[in-house]
Amino acid sequence: MRAAARLAWESDASGQPTRSELAERFGVSLEVVAHALREVKARYERLLRQEVRDQVGSEEEIEADLRALLEPRVMVAR
């Protein structure tokens, strides 16, 4: 019961698991989770960059499009 309460408390507002939850779920350290998340993010950015490159012409356009796609957005509830 305490573990479930602790996990529920650690969940972020989006309902996504926290790094602590992931570490516990997969039986690894927080450092391993952090490394894996960095790797996934880097791969995502490489793939996104390639896709954008295939759609636009110049490096300036690529950078501008990537900034627009990757900037944090504030979601407003309606």
GROMACS elastic network, one bead per residue, 0.5 to 0.9 nm:
[ bonds ]
;  ai    aj funct       b0    kb
    1     4     6  0.51894   500
    1     5     6  0.61868   500
    1     6     6  0.85497   500
    2     5     6  0.50439   500
    2     6     6  0.59940   500
    2     7     6  0.85009   500
    3     6     6  0.50090   500
    3     7     6  0.60505   500
    3     8     6  0.85057   500
    4     7     6  0.50629   500
    4     8     6  0.60636   500
    4     9     6  0.84817   500
    5     8     6  0.50829   500
    5     9     6  0.60814   500
    5    10     6  0.86508   500
    6     9     6  0.50360   500
    6    10     6  0.62283   500
    6    11     6  0.88191   500
    7    10     6  0.51138   500
    7    11     6  0.63417   500
    7    17     6  0.85338   500
    7    18     6  0.84637   500
    7    20     6  0.83205   500
    7    21     6  0.64719   500
    8    11     6  0.53782   500
    8    12     6  0.87207   500
    9    12     6  0.80897   500
   10    17     6  0.80066   500
   10    18     6  0.64297   500
   10    20     6  0.78278   500
   10    21     6  0.77255   500
   11    14     6  0.79185   500
   11    15     6  0.59696   500
   11    16     6  0.64261   500
   11    17     6  0.55661   500
   11    18     6  0.56091   500
   11    21     6  0.79665   500
   12    15     6  0.56077   500
   12    16     6  0.62075   500
   12    17     6  0.70453   500
   12    18     6  0.66451   500
   13    16     6  0.76490   500
   14    17     6  0.87267   500
   15    18     6  0.88614   500
   17    20     6  0.79252   500
   17    21     6  0.57293   500
   17    22     6  0.64248   500
   18    21     6  0.51030   500
   18    22     6  0.63078   500
   18    23     6  0.86448   500
   19    22     6  0.50572   500
   19    23     6  0.61116   500
   19    24     6  0.85765   500
   19    30     6  0.65405   500
   19    33     6  0.64507   500
   19    34     6  0.73637   500
   20    23     6  0.51161   500
   20    24     6  0.61853   500
   20    25     6  0.85191   500
   20    29     6  0.84695   500
   20    30     6  0.64615   500
   20    33     6  0.84147   500
   21    24     6  0.51291   500
   21    25     6  0.59511   500
   21    26     6  0.85503   500
   22    25     6  0.50203   500
   22    26     6  0.60748   500
   22    27     6  0.81279   500
   22    28     6  0.81377   500
   22    30     6  0.82320   500
   22    33     6  0.69465   500
   23    26     6  0.54131   500
   23    27     6  0.56084   500
   23    29     6  0.55381   500
   23    30     6  0.56534   500
   23    31     6  0.87257   500
   23    32     6  0.77730   500
   23    33     6  0.60807   500
   24    27     6  0.50320   500
   24    28     6  0.66253   500
   24    29     6  0.79052   500
   24    30     6  0.87401   500
   25    28     6  0.80365   500
   26    29     6  0.88520   500
   28    31     6  0.81446   500
   28    32     6  0.62366   500
   28    33     6  0.71147   500
   29    32     6  0.52636   500
   29    33     6  0.65314   500
   29    34     6  0.87290   500
   30    33     6  0.50241   500
   30    34     6  0.60628   500
   30    35     6  0.85438   500
   31    34     6  0.50269   500
   31    35     6  0.61010   500
   31    36     6  0.85642   500
   32    35     6  0.51019   500
   32    36     6  0.61269   500
   32    37     6  0.85829   500
   33    36     6  0.51138   500
   33    37     6  0.61253   500
   33    38     6  0.85924   500
   34    37     6  0.51641   500
   34    38     6  0.61898   500
   34    39     6  0.86693   500
   35    38     6  0.51125   500
   35    39     6  0.62379   500
   35    40     6  0.87043   500
   36    39     6  0.50744   500
   36    40     6  0.62045   500
   36    41     6  0.85911   500
   37    40     6  0.50816   500
   37    41     6  0.60752   500
   37    42     6  0.85326   500
   38    41     6  0.51102   500
   38    42     6  0.60970   500
   38    43     6  0.85891   500
   39    42     6  0.51405   500
   39    43     6  0.61474   500
   39    44     6  0.85493   500
   40    43     6  0.51363   500
   40    44     6  0.60736   500
   40    45     6  0.85844   500
   41    44     6  0.50752   500
   41    45     6  0.61460   500
   41    46     6  0.86240   500
   42    45     6  0.51395   500
   42    46     6  0.61852   500
   42    47     6  0.86735   500
   43    46     6  0.50916   500
   43    47     6  0.61780   500
   43    48     6  0.84842   500
   44    47     6  0.52108   500
   44    48     6  0.59980   500
   44    49     6  0.84416   500
   45    48     6  0.50198   500
   45    49     6  0.59147   500
   45    50     6  0.85342   500
   45    66     6  0.87486   500
   45    70     6  0.88781   500
   46    49     6  0.51081   500
   46    50     6  0.62557   500
   46    51     6  0.87092   500
   47    50     6  0.51430   500
   47    51     6  0.62493   500
   47    52     6  0.86650   500
   48    51     6  0.50745   500
   48    52     6  0.61249   500
   48    53     6  0.84436   500
   48    66     6  0.79370   500
   49    52     6  0.51416   500
   49    53     6  0.59695   500
   49    54     6  0.85919   500
   49    62     6  0.72609   500
   49    63     6  0.85818   500
   49    66     6  0.70639   500
   50    54     6  0.62137   500
   50    55     6  0.88067   500
   51    54     6  0.51581   500
   51    55     6  0.65891   500
   52    55     6  0.50997   500
   52    56     6  0.62416   500
   52    61     6  0.88183   500
   52    62     6  0.61379   500
   52    65     6  0.73712   500
   52    66     6  0.75765   500
   53    56     6  0.54704   500
   53    57     6  0.68928   500
   53    58     6  0.79810   500
   53    59     6  0.79153   500
   53    61     6  0.86053   500
   53    62     6  0.60183   500
   54    57     6  0.78379   500
   55    62     6  0.87681   500
   56    59     6  0.84574   500
   56    61     6  0.65060   500
   56    62     6  0.66038   500
   56    65     6  0.89413   500
   57    60     6  0.85327   500
   57    61     6  0.68157   500
   57    62     6  0.76060   500
   58    61     6  0.52622   500
   58    62     6  0.63666   500
   58    63     6  0.87904   500
   59    63     6  0.61599   500
   59    64     6  0.85561   500
   60    63     6  0.52174   500
   60    64     6  0.61438   500
   60    65     6  0.85595   500
   61    64     6  0.50701   500
   61    65     6  0.59806   500
   61    66     6  0.84103   500
   62    65     6  0.52484   500
   62    66     6  0.60674   500
   62    67     6  0.85776   500
   63    66     6  0.51105   500
   63    67     6  0.61101   500
   63    68     6  0.86203   500
   64    67     6  0.51782   500
   64    68     6  0.62802   500
   64    69     6  0.86726   500
   65    68     6  0.50845   500
   65    69     6  0.61079   500
   65    70     6  0.85515   500
   66    70     6  0.58776   500
   66    71     6  0.82381   500
   67    70     6  0.53048   500
   67    71     6  0.57669   500
   68    71     6  0.57006   500
   68    72     6  0.89439   500
   69    72     6  0.84979   500
   70    73     6  0.86376   500
